[in-house]
Amino acid sequence: MDLRANSYYWGMSLALRVIPCLDVHDGRVVKGVNFKNLRDAGDPVELAALYGQEGADELVFLDISASAEGRETTYGVVTRTAETVFIPLCVGGGVRGVEDVGRLLRLGADKCGINTGAIENPAAIDEITARFGNQVLVLSLDARRESGQPSGFGVTTHGGRRPAGLDALRWVKEACERGAGEVLLNSMDADGTTAGFDIELIAAVKSVVDVPVIASGGAGGPQHFVAAAQAGADAVLAASVFHYGTLTIAEVKAALRQAGFTVR
């Protein structure tokens, strides 16, 4: 297939996407450093509406404590968020199988992210994509540097709280071979630090998969988004820099355009 002849492949436009992330805990958007010391960042529905108006290409909603607390995603908040925005919405947190994905799609999600549920039951990827299609399922990969793994990167689960004992590159390759249509790649080492994306991690994952990769974790300035795109990211995601007004979506897109990337 000539990817450039098809403007949408695995649900991805050829334009680089800029995506705000809503990390939700107890119905509120929160942000910390390395998923710790969380502080309030606002109401998810209000922020979703704001980002939609500001030109976000997509929106990611992650219930960051659903898997750790053994409960379902906050469905009521998902519904209100979906009713507020008119851009693609990806929802993750507590997704474990076909029934979870079906319910989230009925509530208005366009894509669903899966992490812990897929690691505990890899066949869930096959089942979900067979039922709903590859474009619906996003592998949410929380990776960190781990010297004991062949690639130097390991996988974490339960919102980054537990090491999975898996090599990140082996796992992401298997997940995509099973049918995951996109990868949300979050660096647990860089998350919330505003020191820049983990460029080495992005390049490593891009070298083993042929689906779109969303770079996440570490954005602090416009140059960080450009560096992630140069490393091969198909989309760039951030939370705190948008939530607290450090950067606007328009500023990020302007920096990407100036660096020669096509954005919407």
ZANUTI-751542 format. One record per residue (C-alpha): x, y, z; residue in one letter; residue number from 1. Coordinates in Angstrom, 1 decimal. Example, Ala and Ser with C-alpha at 12.3 -4.5 7.8 and 13.67 -1.06 7.14 Angstrom:
BEGIN
+--------+--------+--------+-----+-----+
|     c1 |     c2 |     c3 | res |   n |
+--------+--------+--------+-----+-----+
|   12.3 |   -4.5 |    7.8 |   a |   1 |
|   13.7 |   -1.1 |    7.1 |   s |   2 |
+--------+--------+--------+-----+-----+
END
This chain:
BEGIN
+--------+--------+--------+-----+-----+
|     c1 |     c2 |     c3 | res |   n |
+--------+--------+--------+-----+-----+
|    0.0 |    0.0 |    0.0 |   m |   1 |
|    1.2 |    3.5 |   -0.8 |   d |   2 |
|    0.6 |    5.3 |    2.5 |   l |   3 |
|    0.8 |    8.7 |    0.9 |   r |   4 |
|   -1.9 |    7.8 |   -1.6 |   a |   5 |
|   -4.2 |    7.1 |    1.3 |   n |   6 |
|   -4.7 |   10.2 |    3.5 |   s |   7 |
|   -5.8 |    8.1 |    6.4 |   y |   8 |
|   -3.9 |    5.0 |    7.4 |   y |   9 |
|   -4.7 |    3.3 |   10.8 |   w |  10 |
|   -6.8 |    6.4 |   11.4 |   g |  11 |
|   -3.8 |    8.7 |   11.0 |   m |  12 |
|   -3.7 |   11.9 |    8.8 |   s |  13 |
|   -0.4 |   12.6 |    7.1 |   l |  14 |
|   -0.3 |   15.8 |    9.1 |   a |  15 |
|    1.5 |   15.6 |   12.4 |   l |  16 |
|   -1.1 |   15.7 |   15.2 |   r |  17 |
|   -0.9 |   17.7 |   18.4 |   v |  18 |
|   -2.8 |   16.1 |   21.2 |   i |  19 |
|   -3.6 |   17.3 |   24.8 |   p |  20 |
|   -3.9 |   14.6 |   27.4 |   c |  21 |
|   -6.4 |   14.6 |   30.3 |   l |  22 |
|   -5.0 |   12.5 |   33.1 |   d |  23 |
|   -8.1 |   12.0 |   35.2 |   v |  24 |
|   -8.3 |   10.9 |   38.9 |   h |  25 |
|  -11.5 |   11.0 |   40.9 |   d |  26 |
|  -13.2 |   13.0 |   38.1 |   g |  27 |
|  -10.6 |   15.7 |   38.0 |   r |  28 |
|   -7.7 |   16.4 |   35.7 |   v |  29 |
|   -4.4 |   16.0 |   37.6 |   v |  30 |
|   -0.7 |   16.1 |   36.8 |   k |  31 |
|    2.4 |   15.2 |   38.6 |   g |  32 |
|    6.0 |   14.1 |   38.0 |   v |  33 |
|    6.5 |   10.4 |   37.1 |   n |  34 |
|    2.9 |    9.9 |   38.0 |   f |  35 |
|    3.5 |   11.0 |   41.6 |   k |  36 |
|    2.7 |   14.1 |   43.7 |   n |  37 |
|   -0.5 |   14.8 |   41.7 |   l |  38 |
|   -2.0 |   18.3 |   41.7 |   r |  39 |
|   -5.3 |   19.4 |   40.4 |   d |  40 |
|   -5.4 |   20.9 |   36.8 |   a |  41 |
|   -9.1 |   21.4 |   36.3 |   g |  42 |
|  -12.3 |   20.0 |   35.2 |   d |  43 |
|  -12.0 |   17.5 |   32.3 |   p |  44 |
|  -15.1 |   18.7 |   30.5 |   v |  45 |
|  -14.1 |   22.3 |   30.6 |   e |  46 |
|  -10.5 |   21.6 |   29.5 |   l |  47 |
|  -11.8 |   19.3 |   26.7 |   a |  48 |
|  -14.0 |   22.2 |   25.4 |   a |  49 |
|  -11.1 |   24.6 |   25.6 |   l |  50 |
|   -8.7 |   22.4 |   23.7 |   y |  51 |
|  -11.3 |   21.7 |   21.0 |   g |  52 |
|  -11.7 |   25.4 |   20.4 |   q |  53 |
|   -7.9 |   26.0 |   20.4 |   e |  54 |
|   -7.3 |   23.5 |   17.5 |   g |  55 |
|   -6.3 |   20.2 |   19.1 |   a |  56 |
|   -6.3 |   17.4 |   16.6 |   d |  57 |
|   -7.4 |   14.8 |   19.0 |   e |  58 |
|   -7.9 |   14.4 |   22.8 |   l |  59 |
|   -6.7 |   11.6 |   25.0 |   v |  60 |
|   -8.6 |   10.9 |   28.3 |   f |  61 |
|   -6.8 |    8.6 |   30.7 |   l |  62 |
|   -8.2 |    7.4 |   34.0 |   d |  63 |
|   -4.8 |    7.0 |   35.6 |   i |  64 |
|   -6.0 |    5.0 |   38.6 |   s |  65 |
|   -8.6 |    2.7 |   37.2 |   a |  66 |
|   -6.3 |   -0.3 |   36.7 |   s |  67 |
|   -4.5 |    0.3 |   40.0 |   a |  68 |
|   -7.8 |    0.5 |   41.9 |   e |  69 |
|   -9.3 |   -2.4 |   40.0 |   g |  70 |
|  -12.3 |   -0.4 |   38.7 |   r |  71 |
|  -13.8 |    0.7 |   35.4 |   e |  72 |
|  -13.1 |    4.0 |   33.8 |   t |  73 |
|  -15.2 |    6.9 |   35.0 |   t |  74 |
|  -18.0 |    6.5 |   32.4 |   y |  75 |
|  -20.0 |    9.6 |   33.4 |   g |  76 |
|  -17.0 |   11.9 |   32.8 |   v |  77 |
|  -16.2 |   10.2 |   29.5 |   v |  78 |
|  -19.8 |   10.8 |   28.4 |   t |  79 |
|  -19.7 |   14.5 |   29.2 |   r |  80 |
|  -16.3 |   14.9 |   27.6 |   t |  81 |
|  -17.4 |   13.2 |   24.4 |   a |  82 |
|  -20.5 |   15.4 |   24.2 |   e |  83 |
|  -18.3 |   18.5 |   24.5 |   t |  84 |
|  -15.7 |   17.9 |   21.9 |   v |  85 |
|  -16.0 |   17.3 |   18.1 |   f |  86 |
|  -12.5 |   15.9 |   17.5 |   i |  87 |
|  -11.4 |   12.3 |   17.9 |   p |  88 |
|  -11.4 |   11.1 |   21.5 |   l |  89 |
|   -9.2 |    8.2 |   22.8 |   c |  90 |
|  -10.1 |    6.9 |   26.2 |   v |  91 |
|   -7.9 |    4.6 |   28.4 |   g |  92 |
|   -7.7 |    3.3 |   31.9 |   g |  93 |
|   -9.3 |    0.1 |   33.1 |   g |  94 |
|   -9.9 |   -1.2 |   29.6 |   v |  95 |
|   -9.6 |   -5.0 |   29.7 |   r |  96 |
|  -11.6 |   -6.5 |   26.8 |   g |  97 |
|  -14.3 |   -6.3 |   24.1 |   v |  98 |
|  -17.1 |   -5.3 |   26.5 |   e |  99 |
|  -15.1 |   -2.3 |   27.9 |   d | 100 |
|  -14.3 |   -1.1 |   24.4 |   v | 101 |
|  -17.9 |   -1.6 |   23.2 |   g | 102 |
|  -19.2 |    0.4 |   26.1 |   r | 103 |
|  -16.7 |    3.3 |   25.6 |   l | 104 |
|  -17.5 |    3.5 |   21.9 |   l | 105 |
|  -21.2 |    3.7 |   22.7 |   r | 106 |
|  -20.5 |    6.5 |   25.1 |   l | 107 |
|  -18.7 |    8.5 |   22.4 |   g | 108 |
|  -15.1 |    7.4 |   22.4 |   a | 109 |
|  -13.5 |    7.0 |   18.9 |   d | 110 |
|  -10.5 |    5.0 |   20.1 |   k | 111 |
|   -9.6 |    3.0 |   23.3 |   c | 112 |
|   -6.3 |    2.7 |   24.9 |   g | 113 |
|   -5.2 |   -0.5 |   26.6 |   i | 114 |
|   -2.2 |   -1.2 |   28.7 |   n | 115 |
|   -2.5 |   -3.4 |   31.9 |   t | 116 |
|   -5.4 |   -5.3 |   30.4 |   g | 117 |
|   -3.4 |   -6.3 |   27.3 |   a | 118 |
|   -0.3 |   -7.4 |   29.3 |   i | 119 |
|   -2.4 |   -9.6 |   31.6 |   e | 120 |
|   -4.3 |  -11.0 |   28.6 |   n | 121 |
|   -2.6 |  -10.4 |   25.2 |   p | 122 |
|   -5.4 |  -12.2 |   23.4 |   a | 123 |
|   -7.6 |   -9.2 |   24.3 |   a | 124 |
|   -5.9 |   -7.3 |   21.5 |   i | 125 |
|   -6.8 |   -9.9 |   18.9 |   d | 126 |
|  -10.4 |  -10.1 |   20.2 |   e | 127 |
|  -10.9 |   -6.3 |   20.3 |   i | 128 |
|   -9.4 |   -5.6 |   16.9 |   t | 129 |
|  -11.3 |   -8.6 |   15.3 |   a | 130 |
|  -14.6 |   -7.1 |   16.6 |   r | 131 |
|  -14.0 |   -3.4 |   16.1 |   f | 132 |
|  -11.1 |   -2.9 |   13.8 |   g | 133 |
|   -7.4 |   -2.0 |   14.2 |   n | 134 |
|   -8.1 |    1.7 |   14.1 |   q | 135 |
|  -10.0 |    1.6 |   17.3 |   v | 136 |
|   -7.3 |    0.1 |   19.5 |   l | 137 |
|   -4.3 |    2.1 |   20.8 |   v | 138 |
|   -1.6 |    0.3 |   22.8 |   l | 139 |
|   -0.8 |    2.5 |   25.7 |   s | 140 |
|    2.9 |    1.7 |   26.5 |   l | 141 |
|    4.3 |    3.1 |   29.8 |   d | 142 |
|    8.0 |    2.4 |   29.3 |   a | 143 |
|   11.0 |    3.2 |   31.4 |   r | 144 |
|   14.7 |    2.5 |   31.2 |   r | 145 |
|   15.5 |   -0.9 |   32.7 |   e | 146 |
|   19.0 |   -2.3 |   32.5 |   s | 147 |
|   17.8 |   -5.9 |   32.8 |   g | 148 |
|   15.9 |   -5.8 |   29.5 |   q | 149 |
|   17.5 |   -6.6 |   26.1 |   p | 150 |
|   16.5 |   -3.2 |   24.6 |   s | 151 |
|   17.3 |   -1.3 |   27.8 |   g | 152 |
|   13.6 |   -0.4 |   28.1 |   f | 153 |
|   11.0 |   -2.1 |   30.3 |   g | 154 |
|    7.2 |   -1.9 |   30.6 |   v | 155 |
|    5.2 |   -0.8 |   33.6 |   t | 156 |
|    1.5 |   -1.4 |   34.4 |   t | 157 |
|   -1.1 |    0.0 |   36.8 |   h | 158 |
|   -0.4 |    3.6 |   36.0 |   g | 159 |
|    3.4 |    3.1 |   36.1 |   g | 160 |
|    3.3 |    1.6 |   39.5 |   r | 161 |
|    4.5 |   -1.9 |   38.7 |   r | 162 |
|    7.2 |   -3.3 |   36.5 |   p | 163 |
|    5.7 |   -5.9 |   34.1 |   a | 164 |
|    8.9 |   -7.8 |   33.5 |   g | 165 |
|    8.7 |   -7.3 |   29.8 |   l | 166 |
|   11.0 |   -5.8 |   27.2 |   d | 167 |
|    9.3 |   -2.7 |   25.8 |   a | 168 |
|   10.4 |   -3.3 |   22.2 |   l | 169 |
|    9.4 |   -7.0 |   22.2 |   r | 170 |
|    6.1 |   -6.2 |   23.7 |   w | 171 |
|    5.2 |   -3.3 |   21.4 |   v | 172 |
|    6.1 |   -5.4 |   18.4 |   k | 173 |
|    3.9 |   -8.3 |   19.6 |   e | 174 |
|    1.0 |   -6.0 |   20.4 |   a | 175 |
|    1.1 |   -4.5 |   16.9 |   c | 176 |
|    1.4 |   -7.9 |   15.3 |   e | 177 |
|   -1.7 |   -8.9 |   17.2 |   r | 178 |
|   -3.5 |   -5.9 |   15.7 |   g | 179 |
|   -3.0 |   -2.7 |   17.8 |   a | 180 |
|   -3.4 |    0.1 |   15.3 |   g | 181 |
|   -1.5 |    2.8 |   17.1 |   e | 182 |
|    1.0 |    3.2 |   20.0 |   v | 183 |
|    0.7 |    5.8 |   22.8 |   l | 184 |
|    4.3 |    5.8 |   24.0 |   l | 185 |
|    4.8 |    7.4 |   27.4 |   n | 186 |
|    8.2 |    7.7 |   28.9 |   s | 187 |
|    7.8 |    7.1 |   32.6 |   m | 188 |
|   11.3 |    8.6 |   33.2 |   d | 189 |
|   10.4 |   11.8 |   31.4 |   a | 190 |
|    6.8 |   12.1 |   32.4 |   d | 191 |
|    6.0 |   15.5 |   34.0 |   g | 192 |
|    9.6 |   16.6 |   34.1 |   t | 193 |
|    9.3 |   19.2 |   31.2 |   t | 194 |
|   12.9 |   18.2 |   30.3 |   a | 195 |
|   12.0 |   16.9 |   26.8 |   g | 196 |
|   10.7 |   13.7 |   25.3 |   f | 197 |
|   12.8 |   10.5 |   25.4 |   d | 198 |
|   14.1 |   10.7 |   21.9 |   i | 199 |
|   16.0 |    7.4 |   22.1 |   e | 200 |
|   12.9 |    5.6 |   23.2 |   l | 201 |
|   10.8 |    7.1 |   20.4 |   i | 202 |
|   13.3 |    6.1 |   17.7 |   a | 203 |
|   13.7 |    2.6 |   19.2 |   a | 204 |
|    9.9 |    2.0 |   19.1 |   v | 205 |
|    9.6 |    3.4 |   15.6 |   k | 206 |
|   12.3 |    1.0 |   14.4 |   s | 207 |
|   10.2 |   -2.1 |   15.3 |   v | 208 |
|    6.6 |   -1.1 |   14.4 |   v | 209 |
|    4.9 |    0.3 |   11.3 |   d | 210 |
|    1.8 |    1.9 |   13.0 |   v | 211 |
|    1.6 |    5.5 |   14.1 |   p | 212 |
|    3.4 |    6.4 |   17.4 |   v | 213 |
|    2.2 |    9.2 |   19.7 |   i | 214 |
|    5.1 |   10.6 |   21.7 |   a | 215 |
|    4.2 |   11.4 |   25.3 |   s | 216 |
|    6.1 |   12.4 |   28.5 |   g | 217 |
|    8.5 |   15.3 |   29.1 |   g | 218 |
|    7.3 |   18.2 |   26.9 |   a | 219 |
|    8.4 |   21.5 |   28.3 |   g | 220 |
|    9.0 |   23.8 |   25.3 |   g | 221 |
|    8.3 |   24.0 |   21.5 |   p | 222 |
|   11.7 |   22.6 |   20.7 |   q | 223 |
|   10.8 |   19.4 |   22.5 |   h | 224 |
|    7.9 |   18.7 |   20.2 |   f | 225 |
|   10.1 |   19.4 |   17.1 |   v | 226 |
|   12.7 |   16.9 |   18.4 |   a | 227 |
|   10.0 |   14.2 |   19.0 |   a | 228 |
|    8.8 |   14.7 |   15.4 |   a | 229 |
|   12.3 |   14.5 |   14.1 |   q | 230 |
|   12.8 |   11.2 |   16.0 |   a | 231 |
|    9.8 |    9.8 |   14.0 |   g | 232 |
|    6.8 |   10.5 |   16.2 |   a | 233 |
|    3.5 |   10.7 |   14.1 |   d | 234 |
|    1.8 |   12.7 |   16.9 |   a | 235 |
|    3.0 |   14.6 |   20.0 |   v | 236 |
|    1.1 |   14.6 |   23.2 |   l | 237 |
|    1.4 |   16.8 |   26.3 |   a | 238 |
|   -0.5 |   17.6 |   29.5 |   a | 239 |
|    1.0 |   20.0 |   32.0 |   s | 240 |
|    2.3 |   22.6 |   29.5 |   v | 241 |
|   -1.2 |   23.0 |   28.1 |   f | 242 |
|   -3.1 |   22.7 |   31.4 |   h | 243 |
|   -1.0 |   25.4 |   33.2 |   y | 244 |
|   -0.7 |   27.7 |   30.2 |   g | 245 |
|    3.0 |   27.3 |   29.5 |   t | 246 |
|    2.2 |   26.7 |   25.8 |   l | 247 |
|   -0.8 |   26.8 |   23.6 |   t | 248 |
|   -1.6 |   24.3 |   20.9 |   i | 249 |
|   -1.2 |   27.1 |   18.3 |   a | 250 |
|    2.4 |   27.8 |   19.5 |   e | 251 |
|    3.3 |   24.1 |   19.2 |   v | 252 |
|    1.9 |   23.9 |   15.7 |   k | 253 |
|    3.8 |   27.1 |   14.7 |   a | 254 |
|    7.1 |   25.6 |   15.9 |   a | 255 |
|    6.4 |   22.4 |   14.0 |   l | 256 |
|    5.5 |   24.3 |   10.8 |   r | 257 |
|    8.7 |   26.3 |   11.1 |   q | 258 |
|   10.7 |   23.1 |   11.4 |   a | 259 |
|    9.1 |   21.9 |    8.1 |   g | 260 |
|    6.4 |   19.6 |    9.4 |   f | 261 |
|    2.8 |   19.6 |    8.1 |   t | 262 |
|    0.2 |   20.3 |   10.7 |   v | 263 |
|   -3.5 |   21.1 |   10.5 |   r | 264 |
+--------+--------+--------+-----+-----+
END
